[in-house]
Amino acid sequence: MGEIVVRKSPLNFVEVETRLRPVGQSILEIRASLPQEVDFAVSINGRIIIREEWAWTIPLPGDFVLFTPIVAGGGGDVLRTVA
């Protein structure tokens, strides 16, 4: 088993959830176990994994896998998005 870290908020670096993952699963398979209404960015050992690579990227045992929610919306009004 490996581990993944899921950030609860892109702005909060402290509040995270650690989950076990079976070794051999692709990022796409791991992503399927997370909330579908949230869009995530993924990194392995600090390297961003683009969405096109998710299906064939398989983390190795001991890799640090981080899922961070992506902030979206706001309609171009930066202050409205932050507030």
C-alpha positions as CSV (number, residue, x, y, z in Angstrom):
1,M,0.0,0.0,0.0
2,G,1.1,3.6,-0.7
3,E,-0.3,6.8,0.6
4,I,-1.9,9.9,-1.0
5,V,-2.4,13.2,0.6
6,V,-5.6,15.2,-0.2
7,R,-5.7,18.8,0.6
8,K,-9.1,20.0,1.9
9,S,-8.5,23.6,0.5
10,P,-6.0,25.0,-1.9
11,L,-5.5,27.9,0.5
12,N,-4.9,25.8,3.7
13,F,-1.7,23.9,3.7
14,V,-2.3,22.3,7.1
15,E,-5.7,20.7,6.8
16,V,-5.1,17.5,4.8
17,E,-6.4,13.9,4.7
18,T,-4.0,11.0,4.2
19,R,-5.4,7.9,2.5
20,L,-4.0,4.5,1.7
21,R,-3.8,3.5,-2.0
22,P,-3.1,0.1,-3.5
23,V,0.3,0.0,-5.3
24,G,-0.1,-0.2,-9.1
25,Q,-3.1,2.1,-9.5
26,S,-2.8,5.0,-12.0
27,I,-3.5,8.6,-11.0
28,L,-6.8,8.3,-12.9
29,E,-7.9,5.2,-10.9
30,I,-6.9,7.0,-7.6
31,R,-8.8,10.1,-8.7
32,A,-12.0,8.0,-9.1
33,S,-12.0,7.4,-5.4
34,L,-12.2,11.1,-4.6
35,P,-15.2,13.4,-4.6
36,Q,-16.2,13.9,-8.2
37,E,-17.6,17.4,-7.7
38,V,-14.1,18.7,-6.9
39,D,-11.5,19.3,-9.6
40,F,-8.0,18.5,-8.5
41,A,-4.4,19.2,-9.5
42,V,-2.0,16.3,-8.9
43,S,1.7,16.1,-8.1
44,I,4.1,13.3,-7.4
45,N,7.2,14.2,-5.4
46,G,6.5,17.9,-6.3
47,R,6.1,17.3,-10.1
48,I,2.8,18.4,-11.5
49,I,1.1,15.6,-13.5
50,I,-1.0,17.0,-16.3
51,R,-4.4,15.5,-16.8
52,E,-3.4,13.8,-20.1
53,E,-0.8,11.7,-18.2
54,W,-3.2,10.5,-15.4
55,A,-4.2,7.3,-17.1
56,W,-0.7,6.0,-17.5
57,T,1.1,7.5,-14.6
58,I,1.5,5.0,-11.8
59,P,3.1,6.2,-8.5
60,L,5.8,4.0,-7.1
61,P,5.8,2.8,-3.5
62,G,7.2,5.7,-1.4
63,D,6.2,8.4,-3.8
64,F,4.6,11.5,-2.3
65,V,1.2,11.9,-4.1
66,L,-0.7,15.2,-3.5
67,F,-4.2,16.0,-4.7
68,T,-5.0,19.8,-4.4
69,P,-8.4,21.2,-5.2
70,I,-8.5,23.8,-7.9
71,V,-10.2,27.1,-7.3
72,A,-12.6,28.1,-10.1
73,G,-15.1,30.7,-10.8
74,G,-15.4,34.4,-10.1
75,G,-16.2,35.7,-13.6
76,G,-13.1,37.8,-13.8
77,D,-13.8,39.8,-10.6
78,V,-10.7,38.9,-8.5
79,L,-12.0,40.5,-5.3
80,R,-15.3,38.6,-5.6
81,T,-13.4,35.3,-6.1
82,V,-11.2,35.9,-3.0
83,A,-14.1,37.0,-0.8
